[in-house]
Amino acid sequence: MKKRLLFLSISLIFCLKIFAQTGTIKGKVLGTDSLPIPGASVRIKNTNIGTSTADDGSFSISAKGKVTLSVSAVGFPTKELIASDQLPVTIILQEDNKALGDVVVVGYGTQKKITVTGSIATIGTKELQQSPVANLSNALAGRLPGLITVQNSGEPGFDGSQLWIRGMATFSGSQAPLILVDGVERSFSSIDANEVESISILKDASSTAIYGVRGANGVVLVTTRRGVEGKPQITFTAQTGLQEPTRLPSYLDSYDALSLYRVGLQNDKQNFSQYTDEYLNKFRDRSHPAYEYLYPNVNWLKELLKPNSRMNQGNLNVSGGTKGVRYFTSISYLQQNGQYNFEDRIQDYNIQAVSNKYNFRSNIDLDVTKDLSMELNLGAIVFDNNYPPNSAATLFNALQSTPPWLYPMTNPNGTIAMLPAKPYNPYGLLTAGGYQRNFQNTLQATAGFNLNMPWITKGLSVKARLSFDSYNFRNILRRQAYFTYQYSLGNDQETDLNKGSYTKVGDGNNVLSYEVNANSNRRTNLEAYINYNRIFGQDHAVTGMFLYTQQSFFAAVGSGAAIEGLPFKYNGFVGRATYAYKNKYLGEVNFGYNGSENFPKGQRYDFFPSVSVGYVISNEDFFADNVQFINLLKLRASAGIVGNDKIGGRRFLYQSTWSLGGTGYQFGRNYDGNSFGGSIEDYTGNETVTWEQANKYNIGLDLGLWKDALTFTGDVFYERRNNILAQPGTLPSLLGITNLPLVNLGSVENKGFEVAVEYRKRSMKLGYFVKANFSFARNKILEMDEPTLAGRSYIQRTGRSINDQYSLIALGLFQSQAEINSSPDQSGYGVVQPGDIKYRDMNGDNKIDELDVAFLGKNSVPEKMAGFAFGFNALGFDLSVLFQGAFGGNVWLTGPAMWPFSGDSGILSDIKDNHWTPANPEAKYPRLSYASNSNNHRVSSFWLMSSDYLRLKNVELGYTIPTKLVNKIGLRTARIFMNGINLYTWDKMKIVDPETPNDSRNYPQQRVFNGGITFGL
């Protein structure tokens, strides 16, 4: 009994001791405006014990006595304080001062935003994740001032956007920006948005000069996410969406198209007796079974394309770490399905366009000692794609160009229909020719270290990074020849279709071939830094960087391409020095001394300097004391020189080349009696060739009002690009040089401006924002060594935009024979009638011919880009809306898919009631002809359409489930959302999507409706 009492006593004391050791610290986390901060992380320092604040900012955490709490939240610096379980605690987080604390990613490093004197625009993870895109480049449109984007295609795996920073400044060299992912030259389009911390564009010389010969077209910096100290944060996102074309051209059915064909026959004085109403009605009448095959009426786009397709995405990422080790790991999967129909009919192989993408990324930071840290970054992108045997361009050309009346999709017995000497049946092209299977693997690795050396001097450090990237592909094409037949039936009233006959048109074997195209490339990159960052006397901030960089790239080339197989190499030195006095007076000097093996020995390196200054007026005492509602007023200016070595289109332009396949002279015979051919000049080298040189100037203004509730950024820029390659145009042919060398004799100016404004407001129950940006860039060719053509200045490119389009200039449509008789002679283009296109006689010789082709003053690429966004959050709901527009671009709508009866092609529905007739003189289209009309069906300004548009680009609506509810089921956060992209478009074109390429025959851009859920552990 005594033992039992002793045991109970000891147990009771033990339980009381445990109870005495436990307690609860309660409190709230608020901002300086006394508003709650939901989702803030609260944890006991140096432990894994922690929690997150609820929607009202409250939290409770198990602890006894006094402990040190570490509190952090997005947009706020981490705060540590001592708390106890005796009294509730109220924790006030000071919001990061955007003018002082924000860090901006710049070339080869970071800077405080207040000290940045260059022109840089940035977006973060949240905005990127709002767009349900398979290609990350498509999430940038309308979000970054200074960035021009054009997306021509929506084909899975090939739907990326073209990018230009501040327009174009060269007419022969590469116009694309340099793209760097975590400081290494890499493509970013296939990266998952959940992996990205930010995307920045560097626009002026101050920010790009350190890239030397590669920075003239601007730079895109993609920074992936890294871990932060704290307990593991596990986030999972799953989403699924429906894709559909933003717009497809509409074509007439057989009855309407052949009715117009009859009109064309009448206009051209041809026999139209076959096309009676009775005959035409058979193309719509389906009361007789034979009519479907003898009088086809096939809507090829509708039949061979599905109305929509699926896109599925999933991502799992984990981040966190201790004081010594931090990590971020992400895995993603995306499946994007295509629009093609009949995939279920084909059992032997898959004809659908499908892109399966797998992403993996792991970024690890390790503090070895207090002064030595290391990084290891690994990434992998794997594609497993499937396609029909023919390209999207081939298929959509057939879908848009094949007339609905030509033949049915299939014959009564299921064979593929065909007619002799006619275009291939689109159904056969899609389903019967086999399939493609394309595999791509990209591996990326970066390792580096950073060593602080305070024992030498405070602020001094050294850093080294080594990167290795490998890309390989294996494309398998399994093609087969297939049989096609023409079906005939003597009596179209016959109900037994088996009485018809079949004539073989195309021979086949129904055996799949096996063709493999495989190759790989690899890139290594080495960087070695010396960095210095120190503040003297609290007022003088000095930073410096000196860097050696070296890169080697082996391209994927085939057999026999010995020159292209040589590695592309860069190396050189980079330097930067900055100074800031009290964050008021700012100065920065950058330089790149680098070069390329692509130029002659002794001329492979050059020096590319830049200088920039800034003045933060708002940090002056006289201003801060008297104009308190303006918290930031900064002026910026920069000037510098940058280069572009992506010129000429081939390696080693300084070398002359020869071809051994010359004819004419023969140099002896071999033992078989065959003659040896001569050698002839191929390319003429230029021993003084060098890179393009861009002289860039920029003036900027940054403004923040009412503690950055309202912000404004504006830049004005000017660029003069010299040394642009061009063939001499003023050398007479009498010199006998058949292949003139490319010479650095061109010059272009490019100028414009950008503005961005944003207003944000947050109250107890509601937060909202409104923001807009606008960009304008216009270029002009100043020099390109053109000959002066007397009376034909209208054909000279000098003085015009790089993308200025040229053709005959249409003056409208002839309205009468008298007008034709009194106008310059157009008979060189056939017999002209009223309703035909009238052209301008540019050279005044009273006749229209190719000497009247002129530049039109209209560009193919937009000069102006705009974005307007707004959103709010309240009671757990959040909404964001983005409108995006592009203006100043034009597209050619030419070719058989657009010109009625110019070949075996369909007829646009838009033509039906809009072609010229005497009763419709103000028609949109010229009169109809029964065949190709050499006067109307040629490239002229009549067929150049404005591609201006305003698009409801992106909408996202989300709901964050209250923290108290999700915590009960073990979750940290949970959010459901719906979003969409390319939802509605306002434009003048109406026929095809305004971003469609010339002649329109492409896989259409997609509209996406998407929904998903994100939850965190």
Buried (B, 14 or more C-beta within 10 A) or exposed (E): EEEEEEEEEEEEEEEEEEEEEEBEBEBBBBBEEEBBBBBBBBBBBEEEBBBBBBBBBBBBBEBBEEBEBBBBBEEBEEBEBEBEBEEEBEBBBEBBBBBBBBEBBBBBBEBBBBBBBBBBBBBEBEBBBBBBBBBBBBBBBBBBBBBBBBBBBBBBBBBBBBBBBBBBBBBBBBBBBBBBBBBBBBBBBBBBBBBBBBBBBBBBBBBBBBBBBBBBBBBBBBBBBBBBBBBEBBBBBBBBBBBBBBBBBBBBBBBBBBBBBBBBBBBBEEEBEEBEEEEBEBBEBEEBBBBBBBBBBBBBBBBBBBEBBEBBBBBBBBBBBBEEEBBBBBBBBBBBBBBBBBBEEBEEBBBBBBBBBBBBBBBBBBBEEEEEBBBBBBBBBBBBBBBBBBBBBBBBBBBBBBBBBBBBBBBBEEBBBBBEEBBBBBBBBBBBBBBBBBBBBBBBBBBBBBBBBEEEEEBBBBBBBBBBBBBBBBBBBBBBBBBBBBBEBEEEEBEEBEEBEBEEBBEBEEEBEEEEEEEEBBBBBBBBBBBBBEEEEEEEBBBBBBBBBBBBBBBBBEEEEEEEBBEBBBBBBBBBBBBBBEBBBBBBBBBBBBBBBBBBEEBBBBBBBBBBBBBBBBBBEEBEEEBEEBBBBBBBBBBBBBBBBBBBEEBBBBBBEEEEEBEEEEEEEEEEEEEEBBEBEBBBBBEEBBBBBBBBBBBBBBBBBBBBBBBBBBBBBBBBBBBBBBBBBEEEEEEEEEEBBBBBBBBBBBBBBBBBBBBBEBEEEEBBBBBBBBBBBBBBBBBBBBEEEEEBBBBBBBEBBBBBBBBBBBBEBBBEEEEBEEBBBBEEBBEBBBBBBBBBBBBEEEBBBEBBBBBBEBBBBBBBBBBBBBBBBEEBEBBBBBBBBBBBBBBBBBBBBBBBBBBBBBBBBBBBEEBBEEEBBEBEBBBBBBBBBBBBBBBBBBBBBBBBBBBBBBBBBBBBBBBEEBBEEEBBBBBBBBBBBBBEBEBEBEBBBBBBBBBBBBBBBBBBBBBBBBBBE
